[in-house]
Amino acid sequence: MLMKALIFDCDGVLVDTERDGHRVAFNRAFHDFGVELDWDVPLYGRLLKQVAGGKERLQQYFDEVGWPTGAGDDRPGYVARLHERKSAIFQQMVRNGTLALRPGIKRIVDEAHAAGIRLAVCTTAREESVLAVLDLLGAERKSRFEHVLAGDIVSRKKPDPEIYVMAAQRLGLDPDECLVIEDSEIGLRAALGAGMNCVVTTSTYTADEDFSGALEVLTALGDAPNINMDLSDLERLCKN
């Protein structure tokens, strides 16, 4: 099938954000809320594998270990406030240049645009955080993305395929005309469940996951002189 759209996950795909971005922002938010808690690298990796979405991750963790006294009787409200603070910290980290785009992202966006391939993002993250990451591409490249679908617009997050089904509907394309770039087994399952092809670029936490069903698994798309995959390679994979 001819590839007509390229859809990116955000965290781990556009930027390797989880270990040194979101995890750090969560810990700073805990401090701001007076919570004596620090998610170290192994613990955060376990949480990532268990559940998608930051608010859902907080909910599950506090259900397991006990809720902070500040939560009171309004646990959903507490999670929402804590996650909002975390998101603000993360966005500031992106604006400060703490995080950088992964190798090959600017290149593949340029190649897709030149070939008339449509662009979108599907993620479990908050829209504000995704838009901050897209700012790293520069205003002109960011404007090429027709749709940015963030976690709060769906009722079921990845690995449920809902967000990718919605992307195909908004693009007006058949799912098999869309190629997804993901970094996790959860994201891969969501893409495949929507009937889309998927290429995986592994990130810090996902290298040892099961990527059965992916068209290809890479460490990164890569930039010259170490390009691992270009647009013609992606198009060829979709036709096979």
N, C-alpha and C positions, 0 to 999 in steps of 0.2 A: 504493500500500500504506500502511496506517495505521502511523505511527511509534509504537513501543512502548518503545524504549530509545534513549538518547543516550549515545554512547561517546566519551570524550575521549582523545586523545593527551596526554602530559604536557608534555615539553620543547618549548617554542615555542607551545603551545596554552594551557595553564593559566598558564604564566609564560614570558616570553621569556628562557629560561635560558642559551642556548648561548654567546653572545659574552661576557657579563659574569658568568656563573655557572660553568658547567662548564669553559669554557676557562681561566678564572682559577684554578679549583680544581685543574685538571691542572697548571698551571704551579707552583702552591704545593706540590703533591705532588712534582713533579720536584725542587724545591729541597730538600724534606725528605729525599729519597732521594739527595741529592748528585749529581743529574744536571744538567749544565749545558745546559739546554734551555728554550726559551721558545716556545710556540705563539702566534704573532701572529694578528691577526684574519683576514687573507687565508688563511694556512695552515690554520687551524682550519676555515674555511669549505670549503676543498678537501677536508679529511678527512671532514667531515660528508657531503658529496656522494658520497664513495667507499664508505663503509661505515657501517652502523648498529650502535650498541652501543659503549660506552666501551672495554671490554676488547678487542674486535675492532679498534677504532681504534688502540689502542696496539700491538697485535700487527702490524698492517699497517705502521704507521709505522716501527717498529723493524726490521721485515724490509726496508724500503726503505733506511733510512739507517744501519743498524747498531745492535747492541744495546749497552746500557750494560754496563760490566764487572761491575756488581753482579748482573746477571741470572744469571751462571754457567751451569750446565747445565740449570737448572730454569726455563726461560723462561715456561711457563704459571703456575708458582707466583709468579714475579716480577711478572708482569702482574696476577695476582690481588691480591697485596699492595699494589702501587702503586695499583691501581684502588680498593681498599678505603680507602686513605688519602685518595685524591681524593674519594671519596663522603662520607667523614666531614667533610672540609673544606667540601664543597658543602652538606651538611645544616646545618652551623654557620652558613654564610652565609645560608641561608633563615631559620633561627631568629633571626639578628641583624637581620633586616629588610632585608638588602641587596637582595633581589629581591621584586617585588610581582606580584600576580595581574594578568593582562591585562584590559583593559576589557571588561566584559560577562559575565565568567565567573560572578561571584556572581549576577548578575541571571538568566542563563539557567538556572543550577542551581535557583534559586528558582522560576522559571516552570515548569520541567520537573517539579519536585516537586509543585507545586500542581495540575498537570494529570495526575498519576499516571504520568508517564513515568519509566521506570527508568534508573538511572545507573551507569556503569562507567568504568574507565580501562584503556587498553591501551597499553603503552609498552615501549621497549627498555631503559629505565633500571632501576637497582636498586630493589627494593621500598622500602627504607629512605628513599631519596631522594624517591620518589613520595609516600610518606606524610608526609614533611616538607613537601612542597609543598601537599598537601591540608590540612595544619594551618593554612595561610593562609586557608582558607575558614571556619575556626572549627569547633568540635567538632560542632555540630548539623548543619551542611551536610556535613561530612565523613562523618558517620554515614549519610547518604542513599546513599552509593555502595555498591552491593551487591557489586561485584567490583573488585579492583585487580589486574590481570594485568601483571606485570613481566617484563622480558626473560629472566631466568634460568629461567623455567618452560617455555620453548619450546626446541625443538631448532634452529629456524631463525628468525632475526629478520627484521623488515621489510627489504625489500619482500615477503618471503614472507608469505602471508596467515594463517599458522598461528595467530597470537595472536588474530586476529579471528574465525576459525572457532571457536576455543576459547571465546571470549566468548559467541558465539551459543549454543553448546552449554550453557554454564553458566547462561545466562539462560533457556534453554528456548524460544528464539525462532527464527523463520526469519531468515536474514541480511537479507532485504529489509524486515524490521520494525525494523532497527537503523540509526540515522544516526550516522556517525562525524564528528568534527571533528578535522581534521589540519592541519599547517602545512607539510608537505614533500611532494615528489613521491614519495619512498620510502614515506611513510605512506599517501598516496593510493593508490598501486599495491597496497599490502597490503589496504586496505579494499575496493577494487574487486575484487581477486582473491578475497576472501571472499564476494562477492556483496552487499556493503553499499553504501548510498548514502553520499556523503561531501561535506561542505562544508569548504573550506579557508580558514583565517585565516592569512595569510602572516606570517612572522616575519623577524627581522633578516637571516638568511642565505638565505631561500627565495623572496624576492619575484620573482626572475627565472626560476623553475623552470617546467617544463611541467606544467600542471594539467588536461590534457585528461581529460574524464570526470567532473570534479567538478560537483556541482549548482550551486555558486556559489563564487566566489573573492572574499574580502574582506580588507581590512587588519586588521580586528578586528570582533568582534560589537558592541562599543560600549556605552557607558552614556549615559543621558539627559544633555543633550539631543541627543547624537550617536549614537543607536542605529541601527546598520546592519542588524541582523536580530534579530527576536525569535522566540519559540517558534512563533507562528502562521505566520511566514514559513518556518521549517524544516519544519513540518508540510505546508504548501502545496507546497513543493518535492518532498517525498517522494511526494505524490499525483499530481504531474504526470507 
